[in-house]
Every structure is written in structure tokens, then in C-alpha cells.
Amino acid sequence: MAYIAGVDVGNNTTEVAIAEVNQQGKVSFLSSAIVRTVGIKGTIQNAIGVIFALDTALKPLALQRKHLSLILLNEATPVIGDVAMETITETIITESAMIGHNPSTPGGQGLGVGTTIALDSLASAVRGQKWILVMPETVDFREAAARINEFMAEGKEIVGAIIRNDDGVLIHNRLLRPIPIVDEVEHIDRVPLGMPAAVEVAPPGRTIEKLSNPYDIATIFNLDSEETRRIVPVARALMGIRSAVVIKTPKGDIQERRIPAGKLVLIGKNQKAQVQVEEGAEAIMARTEEISPLVEIQAEPGTNVGGMFEQVRKVMAELTDQPVQQISVRDILAVDTFKPQRVLGALAGEYTLGNAVGLAAMVETHKLPMQRLASKIEDEILVSCAVGGVEAEMAVRGALTTPGTSPPLAILDLGGGSTDAALISEDGMIQSIHLAGAGEMVTLLIDTELGLEDKELSEDIKRYPLARVESLLHIRHEDGSVQFFEKALDPKFFGRLAIVTDTGLLPLDAKVTLEQVIAVRRQAKRKVFVSNALRALKRVAPAGNIRLIHFVVLVGGSALDFEIPKMVTDALSEYGVVTGRANVRGTEGPRNAVATGLILAHEEKRAA
């Protein structure tokens, strides 16, 4: 009798299965465990997570590490996702300073066009000219309103105000004549004085119209066609907000720096091709399919995509102790997306959405890194450790423990870094493929498109549905259903969006709408998982025809998602394919397929 452990090191999680094998070779599974992966998949750092997972699985069995006869690891291929900008990475606009944000309480409404002037300079301001007042935080709202009224009574035309404090409504309510007021401007000291400016505040529930349109800005500031072209990022950055300021600063100070997106060189077994990144994801993936099977993908040096590839190769070289020259990118998934670009020259950190191509790159590593990990684990816990087999093939064997399944069968392993597919024929022959792009790519797209710059929050948005907190005693879920609570919610949730996690509500602080988040989340999942599922199955299907596959079983962490399985099932139903989530060993659901398959494959091999 021997105890064997199967270990599946994934991009996000490490899974373990413990089995007892008797003298006749009969395998009985005893326990399983799942922990977070430590470090990038396929590197020495994984050892910490593997050992912790083993201890977790052994604990309920009252066994220790020394009782294990063998530990089997999956053959892992690291995948790194990144976003390469499509055309312009940085546009520096110094001719137009702007403030465009959503202060909770702007004052007044309408459009005011005039020249910026400090409050202290108003006494000497000439009549007959329109002025936009710039007010520091040291001025109290009562004093501010009194002085504005005083100057208005003298016949000075004040048409708008830019203020530091959150006093817009308080000042507006005390004025003799209403003017648009933008408040909560953090960098009030950076607002240039004596310059033509426009202030716009929209009515409640509406967004600004003039300063978000480049042609209206051109009309206000008498811009020519070239200047109008340059103001487009400013106008785009001001779309969808309630208040804004645009200030025209001296000419001759415009800089634009453009870094080209670059091109990819696709090297296949029989042919080679080039594709420009700015042609978009569809063109890149079409060329990739034409050239496949791919041997390597290279990127043009000195370009955006070149920098991304170089970074990916450098990181992997450091982690695997291999020369950079030996690291090659073997597969990519390209996805069209939007990336917020900072508009330098803005006074409140505004951004404009620029077209981007998201790329998940799969790095080719030899068996060596996993062998090094196996040796490290052996040294640490003094138990024999070996690399068991290719991930997708092991996943098939694990998936076949799902009640009601038998060959021929295809599996889709929807993981964190890669999407794997494998097809097992009636005679037991397995064909598999390992493709870049999965859960981490979805998280990256959500983070990028919503401009969150918070991977943990983006991960929660990906994994859980949303709700709007309509009162302290009830919420409305994104599907329209209402849930009531016996105990009042924390007041910080009132009127806000929340993520409905397993442990309770998590406030969503980003300035985004419910509809926007749902659209971005679903689109990201479709772009990555649906397209990759079809791409992977075509590679393993007989004659590349998905219709010749009758049954597909979904395994992997992303198969537990509340939306992805339905999306993949809907896409495959068009091909007449029966699709469903695995239930590995009848107990584990779609998880633990690879860890289970490693043990079964090892015993099959030993028996043979």
C-alpha cells in the first residue's frame, strides 16, 4: 500500500489530490486541497504553495509528509498577460489645461466663457470684459459670495468660478445672479490666470454638452483645424461628466510624443508572416490561425509591443534562471480593448480612452523549470517528486471520473493563465493544445477598460455579480431582483454599487455605472473565453471541425464562474455540442481534474 499525491500548479491556485494505491494497483482517493499559488506558475517559488497544499490535504487523514511515497507535478507552461497600446501611448497636450471631474456638488448650471482672474485681482478688473473667478481654499463661502455680489453690483461681469473647497452650492445659493461653479478642484494653484477659459455645469442628471464636443471647444476658443485635432483627447476625456473647465494657454508649447504600436512576426513550422498591432485583434488572430502551428512569435524592437514582449521574456528569464535568448513566446491571444490614457496638461488627472490591443503571451519553457521545482520539493520534504505529464492530457483523465462520461470526449480546461483543450478518442489516444489567455486576461481587461488600477477589485468584479444599494434595508441585484435585510446595512453602502461576494457586500468605489461594469465584464469574458474555447477545440477536433466533437466537459477554476460556462455552452450549442461542467470523482466539481489525472495516469503507466 502506498500514498501518492497529484499536484496541479496553476497560475492562481495549486490543487492537490491524495490517493491510496493498494498492492493490486487499485486507486482510492482520500482527500484534496486547494491553496493560492505562490509566485509565477512553473517557478521555484511554487514550492512554498505546494508544500502548504500537501499539508492541508494530509491533515484530515492524520498523515504526515513522510507517509507519501511519491509526489507528481503537472508539466506547466507560464502565461503572462499584458496590454499593448494600439497607436498613441502618450499625447502631451500643453496648449489646453483642463479640469473635468464629477464633484458631488457643483454650483449653478450653464456655460460661462471669459478670462481667468484671481479673487484679489477683481477690484482692478476692467468693466465690459467677462471674467472667470479662481478662488483659493483660504476664502470662506460667505466671504466669497459677498465679494462676488459686490463686484457684480459694480457692473463687473463674472460668468463662472473655479474654487478649491466643496462650497459650490453654498456660494451659488447666495449670489444675486447665478453662474456655473466648479468646486473641489484639487490643484487650484495650477490654474493659469489671465487666460481664456470656459466653465460648464450640466443640470442634475445630465452631462456637459459643449466642452465634451471638439467643435464646440473650437468655436469657443476660435481654433483652426489643426488645433481642433489636438483638442480631441481633451473633449473625449470630458465626456459623460457633469462639470468641466477648459483653459487655453499660450501657443507654441505643444508637444506630441507617439510610440508606434509595432508589428508581430509570426513564425510557423512552414511559413512566416508579419502583422501590425494597430490592425487590431481580429487581424492578429486571423494571421495567427493561418500560420499555425506556431514555433515562435517575435515583436518589433523599440515599439510598444516590442517593449511588452521584452519585459515578458526578461521576467521569465529571471524566474527560470535561463538566458533571455532561450525564452520564446509560443502563443498569443489578442483582444481589442480600450485603455485610459492620461492627458498630461490636465489639472485633475483626467484621462481619455484610447484604442488598445490586449495581448496574453504564452512563454515556451522546457521541462527544466518543473524538474527544478520537483528537485526543490524533494530537498525540502525528503519525498520523491516527479513531473507527471502534460496538463491537458491529465485533465482529460481526471474529467473522465465525472459520472456519466466516457471516451470519445473533449475537455476545456479554463484556468487562470491558459485555456487548454484535449480530445480522447475511443481507443484512448489523447490530442491536446495549450493556448494563452484565460481568467487573468479577463481581470486585466476589466481593470484596464474601467481604469481601476486595482487588480484585487477587478478580480472581484469578474467573479461576483453586482447590486445597487437602494436603501439601508434592501438592494436591487443586477438581474432586477430585490433582496431585503432584517438588519440595516452599513450607511457607507447607501446609494452605491456593491459587489455581492460570498462573504457579504463589497462597496465599489470607482466612478462607473452598473450597466458599464456589467457590459465590460461580460464583453471581457466573451472576448477571452468564448474565442479561446472555439480556437482550442478547432485545434484538437478531427479535421479541425468542432461539429465532429459530441461531448465537451468544462474543468478548471474559471468553470466555476457564474457566467462563463453558460457563455461557452451557448457558443458550442451552435455546433451541436453537448457541454457541461465536470464533477471530478463525483465530489470535486470542475476542480482537481489535473491532480486526479496525474495519479490515474501514473498508475495506468505502472500497470502497463
VEXSE-446010 format. One record per residue (C-alpha): x, y, z; residue in one letter. Coordinates in steps of 0.2 Angstrom, whole numbers, padded with zeros to 4 digits, always signed. Layout:
REM VEXSE-446010
XYZa;...
REM end
This chain:
REM VEXSE-446010
+0000+0000+0000m;+0007+0017-0005a;+0001+0035-0003y;+0003+0046-0019i;+0000+0065-0021a;-0005+0073-0038g;-0001+0092-0038v;-0008+0104-0051d;+0001+0121-0050v;-0009+0134-0059g;-0007+0152-0062n;-0019+0157-0047n;-0021+0141-0037t;-0012+0125-0033t;-0023+0109-0031e;-0018+0093-0023v;-0026+0075-0023a;-0021+0062-0011i;-0024+0044-0016a;-0020+0027-0008e;-0014+0013-0020v;-0015-0005-0014n;-0004-0019-0020q;-0016-0024-0034q;-0014-0006-0041g;-0032+0000-0036k;-0033+0018-0033v;-0044+0026-0019s;-0044+0044-0017f;-0044+0050+0001l;-0043+0069+0001s;-0040+0085-0009s;-0035+0103-0005a;-0033+0120-0014i;-0022+0135-0010v;-0016+0151-0018r;-0001+0148-0030t;+0015+0157-0023v;+0025+0165-0037g;+0023+0163-0056i;+0017+0146-0062k;+0032+0135-0066g;+0045+0143-0055t;+0054+0138-0039i;+0044+0150-0028q;+0029+0137-0031n;+0037+0125-0019a;+0030+0135-0004i;+0012+0134-0010g;+0014+0115-0015v;+0020+0110+0002i;+0007+0120+0011f;-0006+0112+0000a;+0001+0095+0004l;+0000+0098+0022d;-0018+0104+0020t;-0023+0088+0011a;-0014+0077+0023l;-0021+0085+0039k;-0038+0077+0039p;-0031+0060+0035l;-0019+0061+0051a;-0005+0058+0039l;+0012+0066+0038q;+0023+0071+0023r;+0035+0056+0026k;+0020+0044+0023h;+0019+0049+0005l;+0028+0038-0007s;+0028+0050-0022l;+0023+0067-0027i;+0018+0070-0045l;+0018+0088-0053l;+0010+0094-0069n;+0020+0100-0083e;+0017+0119-0083a;+0019+0132-0095t;+0019+0150-0089p;+0007+0163-0096v;+0009+0182-0094i;-0004+0194-0099g;-0001+0212-0104d;-0009+0226-0113v;+0000+0234-0128a;-0007+0251-0134m;-0013+0252-0151e;-0007+0269-0158t;-0003+0283-0147i;+0004+0279-0130t;+0006+0297-0124e;-0001+0313-0130t;+0006+0328-0121i;-0006+0342-0123i;+0000+0358-0115t;-0010+0370-0125e;-0026+0366-0116s;-0026+0364-0097a;-0042+0356-0091m;-0052+0351-0076i;-0065+0338-0079g;-0072+0329-0064h;-0088+0325-0055n;-0088+0335-0039p;-0103+0330-0029s;-0110+0347-0028t;-0106+0359-0042p;-0115+0376-0041g;-0127+0383-0054g;-0128+0377-0072q;-0124+0383-0090g;-0109+0389-0099l;-0098+0403-0095g;-0084+0409-0106v;-0071+0423-0100g;-0054+0426-0094t;-0047+0418-0078t;-0044+0430-0064i;-0039+0429-0045a;-0052+0435-0032l;-0039+0448-0026d;-0037+0455-0043s;-0055+0458-0047l;-0055+0475-0039a;-0044+0481-0053s;-0053+0472-0067a;-0060+0482-0081v;-0078+0483-0084r;-0085+0476-0101g;-0075+0460-0100q;-0081+0443-0095k;-0072+0435-0080w;-0070+0418-0073i;-0065+0419-0055l;-0052+0407-0047v;-0054+0406-0028m;-0041+0398-0016p;-0046+0387-0001e;-0042+0401+0011t;-0058+0410+0007v;-0074+0406+0016d;-0090+0403+0006f;-0099+0418+0014r;-0085+0430+0011e;-0084+0423-0007a;-0102+0425-0011a;-0102+0443-0003a;-0087+0449-0013r;-0094+0441-0030i;-0111+0450-0026n;-0101+0466-0023e;-0092+0466-0039f;-0107+0461-0049m;-0116+0476-0041a;-0102+0487-0048e;-0106+0481-0065g;-0091+0468-0067k;-0097+0453-0077e;-0092+0437-0068i;-0098+0422-0079v;-0091+0407-0069g;-0080+0402-0055a;-0067+0388-0051i;-0065+0385-0032i;-0055+0373-0021r;-0067+0370-0007n;-0083+0360-0008d;-0093+0376-0007d;-0101+0377-0025g;-0119+0376-0019v;-0117+0386-0004l;-0109+0401-0014i;-0122+0399-0028h;-0137+0400-0016n;-0131+0417-0010r;-0127+0425-0027l;-0138+0439-0035l;-0136+0431-0052r;-0132+0413-0054p;-0116+0407-0063i;-0109+0390-0066p;-0096+0385-0052i;-0084+0370-0052v;-0078+0366-0035d;-0067+0353-0027e;-0053+0357-0039v;-0038+0350-0030e;-0024+0359-0040h;-0032+0377-0039i;-0014+0384-0038d;-0010+0377-0055r;-0025+0386-0064v;-0017+0399-0076p;-0023+0416-0074l;-0026+0429-0087g;-0031+0415-0100m;-0047+0412-0110p;-0057+0399-0101a;-0074+0390-0102a;-0084+0383-0087v;-0098+0372-0090e;-0110+0364-0077v;-0124+0352-0083a;-0141+0351-0074p;-0144+0337-0062p;-0145+0320-0070g;-0137+0327-0086r;-0119+0328-0093t;-0110+0343-0101i;-0113+0345-0120e;-0102+0360-0125k;-0085+0356-0118l;-0086+0337-0122s;-0088+0342-0141n;-0071+0347-0150p;-0081+0358-0162y;-0089+0367-0148d;-0072+0370-0140i;-0066+0376-0157a;-0080+0388-0158t;-0077+0395-0140i;-0058+0397-0142f;-0058+0401-0161n;-0047+0386-0165l;-0041+0381-0183d;-0042+0363-0189s;-0025+0358-0183e;-0029+0365-0166e;-0046+0356-0166t;-0037+0339-0170r;-0026+0342-0155r;-0041+0346-0143i;-0049+0329-0147v;-0042+0320-0132p;-0047+0334-0120v;-0065+0333-0127a;-0065+0314-0126r;-0059+0315-0108a;-0073+0326-0103l;-0087+0315-0110m;-0100+0309-0098g;-0097+0321-0083i;-0107+0335-0075r;-0095+0349-0074s;-0079+0354-0083a;-0067+0368-0086v;-0056+0371-0101v;-0042+0384-0101i;-0032+0390-0117k;-0014+0393-0113t;-0001+0401-0124p;+0003+0394-0141k;+0019+0386-0147g;+0020+0375-0132d;+0013+0359-0140i;+0022+0343-0139q;+0016+0326-0145e;+0026+0310-0142r;+0020+0295-0152r;+0027+0277-0149i;+0022+0266-0163p;+0012+0250-0158a;+0024+0240-0168g;+0022+0223-0178k;+0022+0205-0173l;+0032+0192-0183v;+0023+0175-0183l;+0035+0161-0186i;+0026+0144-0191g;+0033+0127-0195k;+0031+0130-0214n;+0029+0149-0216q;+0032+0166-0208k;+0021+0182-0208a;+0020+0199-0201q;+0005+0209-0194v;+0004+0227-0187q;-0003+0228-0170v;-0014+0243-0175e;-0023+0232-0187e;-0032+0226-0172g;-0035+0209-0163a;-0046+0201-0177e;-0032+0203-0190a;-0019+0197-0177i;-0029+0181-0173m;-0033+0178-0191a;-0015+0178-0196r;-0010+0168-0181t;-0023+0154-0187e;-0016+0155-0204e;+0002+0152-0199i;-0001+0139-0185s;+0006+0128-0179p;+0017+0142-0172l;+0035+0139-0167v;+0038+0157-0161e;+0031+0175-0160i;+0043+0189-0161q;+0040+0208-0159a;+0047+0223-0167e;+0060+0231-0155p;+0058+0250-0150g;+0039+0249-0151t;+0025+0246-0138n;+0023+0228-0142v;+0042+0225-0143g;+0043+0233-0125g;+0030+0221-0119m;+0037+0205-0126f;+0055+0210-0120e;+0048+0213-0102q;+0039+0196-0103v;+0055+0187-0108r;+0065+0196-0095k;+0054+0191-0081v;+0053+0173-0086m;+0072+0173-0089a;+0074+0179-0071e;+0062+0167-0064l;+0068+0151-0073t;+0087+0155-0072d;+0088+0154-0091q;+0096+0166-0103p;+0084+0178-0111v;+0088+0171-0128q;+0081+0154-0124q;+0064+0161-0119i;+0052+0162-0133s;+0034+0167-0135v;+0024+0152-0142r;+0006+0158-0142d;-0004+0174-0140i;-0022+0179-0138l;-0026+0197-0145a;-0041+0206-0139v;-0047+0223-0144d;-0050+0234-0129t;-0049+0252-0123f;-0036+0259-0111k;-0037+0275-0101p;-0023+0287-0107q;-0018+0301-0095r;-0019+0318-0103v;-0004+0327-0097l;-0009+0346-0095g;-0024+0341-0086a;-0027+0349-0069l;-0037+0335-0061a;-0029+0319-0068g;-0041+0317-0082e;-0039+0303-0095y;-0046+0299-0112t;-0050+0281-0118l;-0038+0276-0132g;-0039+0260-0143n;-0028+0246-0137a;-0024+0228-0141v;-0023+0217-0126g;-0011+0203-0128l;-0009+0187-0117a;+0008+0179-0121a;+0012+0161-0118m;+0031+0158-0114v;+0039+0142-0120e;+0048+0134-0106t;+0057+0117-0107h;+0054+0103-0094k;+0068+0110-0084l;+0059+0123-0073p;+0047+0110-0067m;+0061+0097-0064q;+0069+0111-0054r;+0053+0113-0044l;+0052+0094-0041a;+0070+0094-0035s;+0067+0109-0024k;+0052+0100-0016i;+0062+0084-0014e;+0076+0093-0005d;+0063+0102+0007e;+0052+0087+0012i;+0063+0072+0008l;+0049+0064-0003v;+0052+0058-0021s;+0044+0070-0033c;+0042+0069-0052a;+0035+0078-0067v;+0019+0068-0071g;+0013+0073-0088g;+0006+0087-0099v;-0008+0097-0091e;-0022+0095-0104a;-0019+0076-0105e;-0020+0074-0086m;-0036+0085-0086a;-0044+0073-0098v;-0041+0058-0087r;-0047+0067-0072g;-0063+0073-0081a;-0067+0055-0086l;-0070+0052-0067t;-0086+0063-0069t;-0101+0051-0068p;-0109+0048-0085g;-0094+0052-0096t;-0084+0040-0107s;-0072+0042-0122p;-0073+0050-0135p;-0073+0066-0125l;-0066+0083-0126a;-0061+0094-0111i;-0059+0113-0110l;-0048+0117-0095d;-0052+0135-0091l;-0039+0141-0080g;-0031+0157-0074g;-0017+0159-0087g;-0021+0147-0101s;-0036+0139-0110t;-0032+0120-0113d;-0041+0108-0124a;-0039+0089-0126a;-0048+0076-0135l;-0048+0057-0130i;-0053+0045-0144s;-0062+0028-0141e;-0045+0019-0141d;-0038+0031-0128g;-0027+0042-0139m;-0026+0060-0132i;-0023+0075-0143q;-0020+0092-0133s;-0017+0110-0135i;-0011+0124-0123h;-0017+0142-0128l;-0013+0159-0120a;-0027+0169-0112g;-0039+0164-0098a;-0045+0171-0081g;-0031+0183-0078e;-0033+0191-0095m;-0051+0194-0091v;-0046+0203-0075t;-0033+0213-0084l;-0046+0219-0097l;-0059+0224-0083i;-0045+0233-0074d;-0039+0242-0090t;-0056+0247-0098e;-0064+0253-0081l;-0047+0262-0077g;-0047+0254-0059l;-0029+0251-0057e;-0034+0238-0044d;-0031+0220-0048k;-0040+0214-0032e;-0055+0224-0036l;-0056+0219-0054s;-0054+0201-0049e;-0070+0203-0038d;-0079+0211-0052i;-0075+0196-0063k;-0080+0183-0050r;-0096+0191-0042y;-0112+0199-0048p;-0117+0217-0044l;-0131+0226-0034a;-0137+0243-0031r;-0140+0248-0013v;-0157+0257-0014e;-0160+0259+0005s;-0151+0253+0020l;-0164+0238+0021l;-0164+0232+0003h;-0153+0230-0013i;-0158+0228-0031r;-0147+0214-0039h;-0141+0217-0057e;-0154+0204-0063d;-0168+0216-0056g;-0172+0205-0041s;-0174+0214-0024v;-0167+0207-0008q;-0172+0214+0009f;-0162+0213+0025f;-0169+0212+0043e;-0154+0222+0049k;-0149+0239+0042a;-0134+0239+0031l;-0119+0250+0035d;-0123+0268+0030p;-0107+0269+0019k;-0116+0257+0006f;-0131+0269+0004f;-0134+0274-0014g;-0119+0265-0020r;-0114+0250-0031l;-0109+0234-0022a;-0101+0218-0027i;-0111+0203-0020v;-0097+0192-0013t;-0099+0175-0004d;-0094+0184+0012t;-0106+0199+0010g;-0107+0216+0001l;-0091+0225-0005l;-0093+0243-0010p;-0087+0248-0027l;-0079+0265-0026d;-0075+0268-0044a;-0085+0281-0054k;-0093+0269-0065v;-0112+0264-0068t;-0119+0247-0065l;-0123+0245-0084e;-0105+0250-0088q;-0097+0237-0077v;-0109+0223-0082i;-0105+0227-0101a;-0086+0227-0098v;-0086+0211-0088r;-0097+0201-0100r;-0088+0208-0115q;-0071+0203-0107a;-0076+0185-0103k;-0083+0183-0121r;-0068+0190-0129k;-0056+0178-0120v;-0065+0163-0115f;-0078+0160-0129v;-0065+0164-0143s;-0052+0154-0135n;-0063+0139-0132a;-0068+0139-0150l;-0049+0141-0155r;-0044+0127-0144a;-0057+0115-0149l;-0053+0118-0168k;-0035+0113-0165r;-0040+0096-0157v;-0056+0092-0167a;-0055+0079-0181p;-0051+0088-0197a;-0052+0105-0187g;-0071+0103-0187n;-0080+0106-0170i;-0096+0098-0176r;-0087+0081-0175l;-0085+0083-0156i;-0100+0077-0147h;-0096+0080-0129f;-0086+0093-0120v;-0083+0094-0102v;-0078+0110-0093l;-0064+0109-0080v;-0053+0122-0071g;-0056+0136-0059g;-0065+0148-0072s;-0078+0134-0075a;-0085+0139-0058l;-0088+0156-0064d;-0107+0162-0063f;-0107+0167-0082e;-0093+0159-0091i;-0100+0141-0093p;-0116+0147-0100k;-0107+0158-0112m;-0096+0144-0118v;-0111+0132-0119t;-0121+0144-0129d;-0107+0146-0141a;-0104+0127-0143l;-0123+0124-0145s;-0122+0132-0162e;-0111+0117-0167y;-0122+0104-0159g;-0110+0100-0145v;-0116+0094-0128v;-0107+0105-0115t;-0107+0104-0096g;-0097+0107-0080r;-0086+0092-0074a;-0089+0084-0057n;-0072+0076-0054v;-0073+0060-0044r;-0091+0064-0042g;-0086+0076-0027t;-0075+0089-0033e;-0085+0099-0046g;-0074+0105-0061p;-0058+0107-0049r;-0045+0094-0046n;-0045+0086-0063a;-0027+0088-0067v;-0021+0082-0049a;-0033+0067-0051t;-0027+0063-0068g;-0009+0063-0063l;-0012+0049-0051i;-0023+0039-0063l;-0010+0041-0077a;+0004+0036-0066h;-0004+0020-0061e;-0010+0016-0078e;+0008+0018-0084k;+0015+0007-0070r;+0002-0007-0073a;+0006-0007-0091a;
REM end
